[in-house]
């Protein structure tokens, strides 16, 4: 796949995100901290259209005891289809993120309820809406907000919720990943291409009334159509994974990212597995010493972070047996 020239930027300016973070910190919520490495597996469910074809597989993996992490709109879709995720994640700072969690379960629900991993840059409306749920606060690694979050653990990992969810799960101690809905492409033809399982379509124009940009991408002789955010995720995800030593990945579906992963597996790159394979002993290789040194200079969480290590799998997934 040819390297894309795609950049991403946050939709809320630095001052606005700093205000959100300060407001979130004042709530006194439990804050995320890294956990020790373990042998459990996690299913990270994005909102790509291919999830619709994978519900039986996701349910089966949950029954096997794997943790289910829903990214944004996947939360409501899974619950509507009888699969309650162990946790749900939100990153974006806009108020509309509240709409991702309309199927939240009441306190008197007879059974497991999700824990909500909400980024501190999310707007106050999201925290207000979820005040009757278990919220675990976590922080994005961004230069514009690093000073506000000094001495706290910050999570890197690209520009999308999905890629940050992968890194957050790695910090929870997971090394075996099942990715669902990581399509990074539109489904269908013409002006009614489906963007997400929520039914959101490419509408031709964005909120500002400008024509939306749709990119034509070719990977492994297959043509995909994607908006800039999708293209950015496809560009970034391999770099993110390369930093996650020991990790192993399977990607379910037939989207752009799944095609990239299959190609990497066919090249016998460590860390990439076919859906039908058993996870083996070949995870993502160790980071080169010079790259690790650079990372440590930028991210000082290993020396100054507030670590509250705990077994997130035990807390969130115990109900799955």
C-alpha positions in Angstrom: 0.0 0.0 0.0 1.4 3.4 -1.0 2.0 5.7 1.9 -0.7 8.3 2.2 -0.2 12.0 2.7 -2.9 12.4 5.3 -2.9 14.5 8.4 -5.5 14.8 11.2 -6.3 17.5 13.6 -8.6 17.8 16.6 -12.0 19.4 16.0 -11.9 21.4 19.3 -9.0 23.8 19.8 -6.4 23.4 22.5 -8.0 25.9 24.9 -11.3 24.1 24.6 -9.8 20.7 25.3 -7.8 22.1 28.3 -11.1 23.4 29.8 -12.7 20.0 29.3 -9.7 18.3 31.0 -9.7 20.7 34.0 -13.5 20.1 34.5 -13.0 16.4 34.3 -10.2 16.3 36.8 -12.4 18.3 39.3 -14.9 15.4 39.3 -12.5 13.3 41.3 -13.1 10.2 39.2 -11.0 7.0 39.2 -8.1 7.5 36.9 -6.6 4.8 34.6 -3.3 3.2 35.4 -1.3 0.5 33.7 -1.6 -3.2 34.6 0.8 -6.1 34.5 0.9 -8.3 31.4 -1.4 -11.3 31.4 -2.6 -14.0 29.1 -6.2 -12.9 28.6 -7.5 -11.8 25.2 -9.5 -8.7 24.2 -12.0 -8.0 21.4 -12.0 -4.3 20.4 -15.2 -3.6 18.5 -15.2 -0.5 16.2 -18.2 0.9 14.4 -17.2 -0.2 10.8 -20.1 -1.8 8.8 -18.4 -5.2 8.8 -19.4 -5.7 12.5 -22.9 -6.6 11.3 -21.5 -9.9 9.9 -19.4 -10.7 13.0 -21.9 -10.7 15.9 -22.0 -14.5 16.3 -18.2 -14.5 16.5 -18.1 -11.6 19.0 -20.7 -13.4 21.2 -18.7 -16.6 21.1 -15.5 -14.9 22.1 -17.2 -13.3 25.0 -18.6 -16.6 26.1 -15.0 -17.9 26.0 -14.1 -15.3 28.6 -12.5 -12.6 26.3 -13.0 -9.0 27.2 -15.2 -6.9 24.9 -14.3 -3.2 24.5 -16.8 -1.2 22.4 -15.6 1.9 20.6 -18.1 4.7 20.6 -21.2 3.7 18.5 -20.4 0.0 18.8 -21.7 0.3 22.4 -25.3 0.8 21.4 -25.1 -1.6 18.5 -23.8 -4.5 20.6 -26.3 -4.0 23.4 -29.2 -3.8 20.9 -28.0 -7.2 19.6 -27.7 -8.8 23.0 -24.0 -8.4 23.7 -23.2 -6.3 26.7 -19.6 -5.1 26.4 -17.4 -5.1 29.5 -16.2 -1.6 28.7 -16.9 1.2 26.3 -14.5 4.0 25.2 -14.9 7.6 24.1 -12.2 10.0 23.0 -13.8 12.9 21.0 -14.4 16.3 22.7 -17.8 17.1 21.0 -21.2 16.8 22.8 -22.6 14.5 20.2 -20.6 11.6 21.7 -23.4 11.3 24.2 -25.5 9.7 21.4 -23.1 6.8 21.4 -24.3 5.6 24.8 -28.1 5.9 24.5 -28.4 2.2 25.4 -26.6 2.5 28.8 -28.0 0.1 31.3 -29.8 1.3 34.5 -28.3 0.7 38.0 -30.8 -2.0 38.8 -29.9 -4.0 35.7 -29.7 -7.6 36.5 -26.3 -8.5 35.3 -23.0 -7.0 34.1 -22.9 -3.3 33.0 -20.1 -1.7 31.0 -17.4 0.4 32.6 -16.9 3.6 30.6 -13.3 4.6 29.7 -13.8 8.3 29.0 -11.0 10.5 27.9 -10.5 13.7 30.0 -10.8 15.9 26.9 -14.4 14.7 26.4 -17.0 17.5 27.1 -18.8 17.8 30.4 -22.1 16.7 28.9 -20.7 13.2 28.4 -19.7 12.9 32.1 -23.0 14.3 33.2 -24.9 11.8 31.1 -22.8 8.8 32.5 -22.8 9.9 36.1 -24.9 6.9 37.1 -22.3 4.5 35.5 -18.8 3.4 36.4 -16.4 5.9 34.7 -12.6 5.5 34.5 -10.9 8.6 33.4 -7.9 8.4 31.1 -5.8 11.0 29.3 -4.6 11.4 25.7 -0.9 12.2 25.0 -1.0 15.5 23.1 1.6 18.3 23.2 -1.1 21.0 23.7 -2.5 19.5 26.9 0.6 17.8 28.4 1.2 20.6 30.8 -2.3 20.4 32.3 -1.8 16.6 32.7 1.7 16.8 34.1 2.6 13.7 36.2 -0.3 11.7 34.9 -0.3 8.7 32.6 -1.0 9.8 29.0 -1.9 7.4 26.2 -0.6 7.9 22.7 -1.6 6.0 19.6 -2.6 8.0 16.5 -5.6 10.2 15.7 -8.6 7.9 16.0 -10.6 6.3 18.9 -9.8 2.8 17.6 -6.0 3.2 17.6 -6.0 4.8 21.0 -8.2 2.0 22.2 -5.6 -0.5 21.1 -2.9 1.3 23.1 -5.1 1.7 26.1 -5.8 -2.1 26.0 -2.1 -2.8 25.7 -1.6 -0.7 28.9 -4.2 -2.9 30.5 -1.8 -5.8 30.0 -3.5 -7.4 27.0 -1.2 -8.8 24.3 -3.7 -10.7 22.2 -6.1 -8.6 20.2 -9.2 -9.4 18.1 -10.2 -6.4 16.1 -13.8 -6.0 14.7 -15.1 -3.1 12.7 -11.7 -1.7 11.9 -12.7 -1.2 8.3 -11.3 2.3 7.6 -13.4 2.4 4.4 -17.0 3.0 3.2 -19.3 0.2 2.3 -21.6 0.3 -0.7 -21.7 2.4 -3.9 -22.7 5.9 -5.1 -23.8 8.5 -2.6 -25.3 6.1 -0.2 -22.0 4.5 1.0 -22.3 3.3 4.6 -19.8 4.8 7.0 -20.7 3.1 10.3 -23.0 0.4 11.8 -25.0 3.2 13.3 -26.4 3.8 9.8 -24.4 7.0 9.2 -23.8 7.4 5.5 -21.6 9.5 3.4 -23.9 12.4 2.8 -22.0 14.4 0.2 -21.6 17.5 2.4 -20.2 18.0 5.9 -21.6 20.1 8.7 -20.2 23.3 7.2 -22.0 22.6 3.9 -18.8 21.8 2.1 -18.5 18.7 -0.2 -17.0 15.9 1.8 -13.7 14.5 0.7 -13.7 10.9 -0.3 -10.4 9.2 -1.2 -9.9 6.3 -3.6 -7.2 4.0 -2.1 -5.7 0.9 -3.6 -4.3 -1.9 -1.4 -3.3 -5.3 -2.6 -5.0 -4.6 -6.0 -8.3 -3.9 -4.2 -9.9 -0.4 -4.4 -11.4 1.2 -1.2 -13.1 4.5 -0.6 -12.5 6.4 2.6 -12.9 9.7 4.2 -9.7 11.5 5.5 -10.1 10.2 9.1 -10.4 6.6 7.8 -7.4 7.0 5.6 -5.4 8.5 8.5 -6.2 5.5 10.7 -5.1 3.1 7.9 -1.9 5.0 7.6 -1.2 5.2 11.3 -2.2 1.8 12.6 0.9 -0.1 11.5 3.1 2.5 13.2 1.0 2.2 16.4 1.2 -1.6 16.4 5.0 -1.5 15.8 5.4 0.2 19.2 3.4 -2.5 21.1 6.0 -5.1 21.8 4.8 -8.7 22.2 1.3 -8.0 20.8 -0.6 -10.3 18.4 -3.5 -9.2 16.2 -6.4 -10.7 14.2 -8.6 -8.4 12.2 -12.1 -9.6 11.2 -14.0 -8.5 8.1 -13.0 -7.4 4.6 -12.2 -3.7 4.9 -9.1 -1.7 4.2 -7.3 -2.4 7.5 -8.2 -6.1 7.4 -6.6 -6.2 4.0 -3.5 -4.6 5.3 -3.3 -7.0 8.2 -3.8 -10.0 5.9 -1.0 -8.8 3.6 1.3 -8.4 6.6 0.4 -11.9 7.8 1.1 -13.3 4.3 4.5 -11.6 4.5 5.0 -13.4 7.8 5.4 -10.2 9.8 5.5 -11.0 13.5 2.4 -10.0 15.4 -0.1 -10.5 12.5 -2.3 -13.6 12.4 -5.1 -14.9 10.1 -8.5 -15.1 11.7 -8.4 -18.9 11.5 -4.9 -19.2 13.1 -4.2 -19.8 16.7 -2.1 -17.2 18.4 1.4 -18.4 18.7 4.6 -17.1 20.2 5.5 -14.5 17.5 4.4 -11.1 18.7 5.4 -7.7 17.6 9.2 -7.5 18.0 11.0 -5.3 20.4 11.4 -1.7 19.5 14.8 -0.7 18.3 16.9 0.8 21.1 17.3 4.1 19.4 13.5 4.3 18.8 12.8 3.4 22.4 15.2 6.1 23.6 13.4 8.7 21.6 10.0 7.6 23.0 11.2 7.8 26.5 12.4 11.3 26.0 8.9 12.3 24.8 6.8 10.2 27.1 8.1 10.3 30.7 5.2 8.4 32.2 7.6 5.6 33.1 9.4 7.9 35.5 6.8 10.5 36.6 3.4 8.9 35.9 0.8 8.3 38.6 0.5 4.5 38.4 -2.5 2.9 39.9 -1.9 -0.6 38.5 -4.8 -3.0 38.8 -6.4 -5.9 36.9 -8.9 -4.2 34.6 -9.7 -7.6 33.2 -10.7 -8.9 36.6 -12.8 -5.8 37.4 -14.6 -5.6 34.0 -14.7 -9.2 32.7 -15.4 -11.3 35.8 -19.0 -11.7 34.9 -18.0 -13.5 31.7 -16.5 -16.4 33.6 
